[in-house]
């Protein structure tokens, strides 16, 4: 039987339960679909998580199809769920608006939960979002490491995540944000001692020079060594501090040398507080990504922030985050 309305438009597929599903079940489905998790969908609906789970199971039973793939963190919609959401989203949103449930009518708009590396969000993202705040966008910012933030995104704790890696699999959708260039830097005192020997001697010119790093494993430094020098870095850092802004401050104070994203040290390079110790023809470049759960955003302000950040990242030439 063709699942179409009398006017020829797509209808809701009939399943073993016969008849159209209850509107409350469809609203619950749409909340979970947009939130990417049962728990997050329950918060949106002000329902308990067991109630939401039971309603989704009831809808799946009515339709005779599985709607979500259960993941360790959150859920991923099936192709059938994508199709169902596309069919019901417009009518249900219009019905909610007609009933006085449009976002922002009964109070402030829902906040946009944005997460990413502290340095990039603080230095580049937050200053650019001021125009959106003036338009009524509310923001809730969280800092953290990429892997943990992506897990939290799947679980519905964030709306958008700035990621230093491209996510794999179907559970997340992403857009390229911008590129960053890594620079080997030191204070003038170290630049004077090393001179231009890095270009001719390679990493041997840095033997005995203290390394300042984001973590004990020297993540950014190791990548620079591998990409530029073709060698594995086996040194032990003299200073570790889990914030690239603090790494920048330590290096500018003369504690040693490090590798930083250019966007984060451009002012210091311009003023002479930091000096580039090597300028390779092919510096390491990393692409940052703006990540969200698949499907339409939970509310319009999420799309507004997403589109604003992508335009700014591509248009302003800012360097994306790297860790």
Residue, then its C-alpha position, 0 to 999 in steps of 0.5 A: x500500500x502506498x503511504x501517501x495522503x489524499x493530495x499525493x504528499x508523503x504520509x506516515x507509513x502504516x505499520x502492524x499497529x494500524x492507524x496513525x501514531x499518537x502525536x505525543x509519540x511523534x513529538x517524543x520521536x522528534x525530540x530524541x531525533x534532534x537531541x541525539x539521545x534519549x536522556x537529552x530528549x527527555x530533558x527537552x520534553x520535561x519527561x523521565x528518560x524511562x518514559x521517553x524510552x517506552x514511547x519510542x519503543x511504542x512508536x517502533x512497535x506501531x510502525x514496525x520499524x527500528x528508529x534508532x541505533x543504540x550507541x554507547x553514548x546516545x543514539x543514531x537515527x536509522x535511514x527510516x527515522x531520517x525519512x520519518x523526521x523529514x515528513x513530520x518535522x514541518x507539520x509538527x513544528x507548525x502545530x506547536x507554533x499555532x498552539x503557542x509553543x514556538x521557541x522564545x514566546x514563553x520566555x528566553x530562547x533555549x541556550x546553545x551549548x557550544x564546546x571545544x578547546x579552551x584556547x580557540x574558543x576564548x581567543x577566536x570564537x567568543x569575540x565573534x559571537x557578540x553580534x548573535x548575543x545582541x540578537x538574543x542568542x544565549x550561549x553555554x560554553x564548555x572546554x575540554x579535549x576532543x574525544x571526551x567532548x565528542x562523546x558528550x555531544x553524542x550523549x546530548x550534552x552539547x549542541x555543537x563541538x569544535x573538534x581537532x579531528x574529523x569524526x568517524x561513523x554516522x553518529x555525528x555530522x561535521x563541517x570543515x571550519x578552518x585551518x591552522x598552521x603550527x610554528x616552532x617558537x622561542x623567546x628572543x634569548x633562545x632565538x639568539x642562542x640557536x640562530x638560524x641553525x635549525x634550517x641547516x642542522x635540523x633538530x640537532x640544533x635544538x639539542x639540550x634546549x628545554x621543551x615546553x609542552x601541552x602534555x607529557x606526550x609532547x603531542x604538537x611537538x611530536x607532530x612537528x618533528x615528524x612532519x618537518x624533520x621526518x624524525x621521531x621526537x623522544x625528548x622529555x619536556x621541561x614544562x607541561x601545562x594543559x593550556x596553550x595560552x600558558x605554554x605561550x606565556x612560559x615560552x615568551x618568558x624564556x622557559x624554552x621552546x615550543x610549537x604553537x598554532x599561529x593564530x594563538x601567537x600572531x601578536x607575540x610574533x609581530x611584537x617580537x616577544x616570540x621569534x619563529x625558530x624555523x620557517x619550513x616551506x611546508x609547515x604542519x597544517x591541521x583542519x578543525x571541524x564543527x560537529x553536531x548530531x545528524x539531522x536538523x538542529x534542536x532549535x533555530x539558534x543552533x543553526x544560527x551559531x553553526x552557520x555564523x562560525x562556518x562563515x567566519x572560519x572560512x571568510x576571516x582566515x582564522x586558524x582553527x584549534x589544534x592539540 
